[in-house]
Amino acid sequence: MRTHSTDDRFHIAFSTNLETSRLGVAADELTADMPDADQACHASEMLVRTVFDLLRDTRLEPIAERIAWGIVHSFHKVASDLDTQGDHAAAKVRDLVRIGDTGEIGTVELEDAQTLCRSLDEARDAVEVMRDNAAETFLAETGRPWSGPRGSHTSSKRTASIIDATAYLAARRQKKLDANCPTGPVVVFSGGQEWEDWQTLYDTLDAIRERIPNLLLATTAQPKGCDAIAAAWAARTGTKLVAFTLNRGLGNRAGFARNEQLVKLRPVEAIVCEGSGLQSHLARALKAAGVPSHLFRKQDQVRTTATPSQG
């Protein structure tokens, strides 16, 4: 079992500056406190852990992973729904600000819209942290990162600080140093979607981070396997991650164009795991550019179910 104290993620997510909360347009205002951070950390871990403990060494053990996956997914689905509701609420706030009605009715309407938006964001952050903790327990029990039905990473874009590559490149061109363009030495990461040896990748990333604490991780944004493991590591360590998805409009050249973008970032180091011909192409391009690279083959994987370091 993992043994660690409640980390800062829970203390941050479960603290609040809101006097009241409302999670729906027609919902009543709530004045109750947030759940206890320590209890939330323990409960979200034990929800998953208990399934494996209950079914281990029984005829139902083969389905334990499926049930545990569903538990993590339930957190993920609720967090996604709250995120969507929050986007709609934020749009409402922007509309009211644009209208600029300073009368009593307009002021009250704006305050209500702001309370709803902040409450939804608060609830989303709390559920996301519980989901991520449940997902870490899933990883510890199975040796595989949890990923959603549509390839959602173990951690959300907010928790893992995943930045879309298009926004990142645009910000760099404009030299706009904001949330879409974090600074720091770039480390490139790419690998196939069939990969189970997360421990070797974690160890390598940890070693690089010791030498380059302010690194920016740039991945090829695969929905599972190596890149999902990298996203889980980024969330655990608080590392910024830029996801370079394929530009489908380029057809068969999409993967090669993405590799070229990654090399143009002038990375200081790279990790490439055997996957398709695209990984081989990237490894050759990085070598030609003189980028120090760690190359891993499928046959060299170490199968392990040991608990990952929680740092």
Secondary structure, DSSP 8 states (H G I E B T S, - for coil): -------HHHHHHT----SSB-SSTT---B------HHHHHHHHHHHHHHHHHHHTTSTTGGGHHHHHHHHHHHHHHHHHHHHHHHHHHHHHHHHHHHHT--SHHHHHHHHHHHHHHHHHHHHHHHHHHHHHHHHHHHHHHHSS----TT---SS-TTTTTEEEHHHHHHHHHTT--STTS--S-EEEEE--S----HHHHHHHHHHHHHH-TT-EEEE---SSTHHHHHHHHHHHHT--EEE----GGGGGGHHHHHHHHHHHT--SEEEEES-SHHHHHHHHHHHHTT--EEEE-GGG-----------
